[in-house]
Amino acid sequence: MKRVATIARHTFKEAVRDKVLYNLIVFALLMIGSAILFSSISVGIQRIIVVDLGLSSISVFGLIMAIFIGIGLVAKEIDRRTIYNVLSKPVRRFEFIIGKYLGLLLTLVINTAIMTAGFYAALFYQTRRLGLEDLAPLATIYFILLQLAMVVSLAIFFSTISTPILSAVFTFSIYVIGHFLSEMRWLGQTTGSGVVKGAVAALYYLLPNFSNFDFITQTAHGERISGLLLTSNSLYALLYVTILISASILVFEERELR
């Protein structure tokens, strides 16, 4: 655990030194602030616009960070040949993968916290008050973090078997497909082809269903997320992350580093 924590800490420090990361955070906060401008020209739905645009900004820029930092965690170490220095020490490959994952996850949690502070600042500016009902978006932000945790595990998995560019394409493609799995399943059931039904059903159960975590619109309109849904989605995300990180470790253990 000490070795994993050390790798995670250095991964976090390296991500923090990345100027692109700061630019993304600033741009995300500007997008959240722009929600105030749009809400000022809308009568009666100011809070809905601030919540919708604010949470959407957190989700989009969190996704960009997760993909474009995650795909380089392994490849960057190999290209720089720093991985040989790491593995020459008493560090196992599975500890390296887990440490890298936890380090990036910590980076995303802290950056999401910064964007959340900006979101609530924008919400307070618009409504001039914050009540208990304004805590509801925190559940949606938690769901966003669960999505990012799965996206990072996808990015790391693909980075162990492919190039950074292809890893980004694969990760983003699965993320998009994961938001339309329910619609794809419905379309597959309406077709008369058993092959199509089987293929769609396989995709539905194998790929992560990101649409189960998308509650931005509902939250903007005042709907609350139940405790049962919070628990079930947390277990769902934990299962996918465990499978993907385990697969990444298996691939990385067998990979020949040159």
C-alpha positions, 0 to 999 in steps of 0.5 A: 500500500505504501508503494501504491500511495507513493506512485499515486502521489507522484502521479497527482503531482505530475498532473498538477504541473500540467498547464493544460489541466489548469486551462481546462479548469479555468475554461470550465469555471468560465462556462459555469459563470456563463450560465449566469449570463444566459439565465439573466435573459431568461425569465422564471427559469434562471435556476434551471439554466444555472444548474443545467449548464453548470453540471454539464460543464463539470461533466464535459471538462471532467471527461476531457481531463479523464481521457486525455490524461488517462491515455498517457499514464502508461504510454508516457512512462514508456516513451520517457523510459522512466518506467524502467527506473520505477520497475527496477525498484521493489515495485510490482507492475500491478502496484504501478497500474493501481497507483497510476489509477488512484493518482489520476482519480485523486486529481479528478476528485480535486478538480471536480471539487474546484469546479463544484465550488465555482458552480455553487458560487454561480448558483449563489450569485443567481439566487442570492441564497443557498438552502437544503434543496441546493444540496441535491446537485451534489448527488449528480456531481457524485454520479459524474465522478463515478462516470469519470472513474469508469472512463479513467479505467477504460483509458488505462486499459486501452493505454496498455494495449494501444497507442495514445491516439487510438486509446482516446478514440476507443475510450470516447467511442465507448463513452458515447455508445454507453449513453445510448445502450438503452436505445440500441437495445430497444432498436435491437428488440424491434428488429426481426433478426436474431443476430442483431438482437444477440449482438445488441444484447451482448453490447448492452451487458458488456459495455458500461451503461453511462446513461444510468448516471446521467441525471443532470436534466432531472436535477435541474428540474428539481428531481431528487436521486434516491438512496437506493439508486446511489447505492446500486450505481456505486456498486455498478461503477465499482464492478466495472472499475475492478474488472477493467483495472484487473484486465489492465494489470493482466495485460501489463504483466504480460507486456514486453517493454522495449 
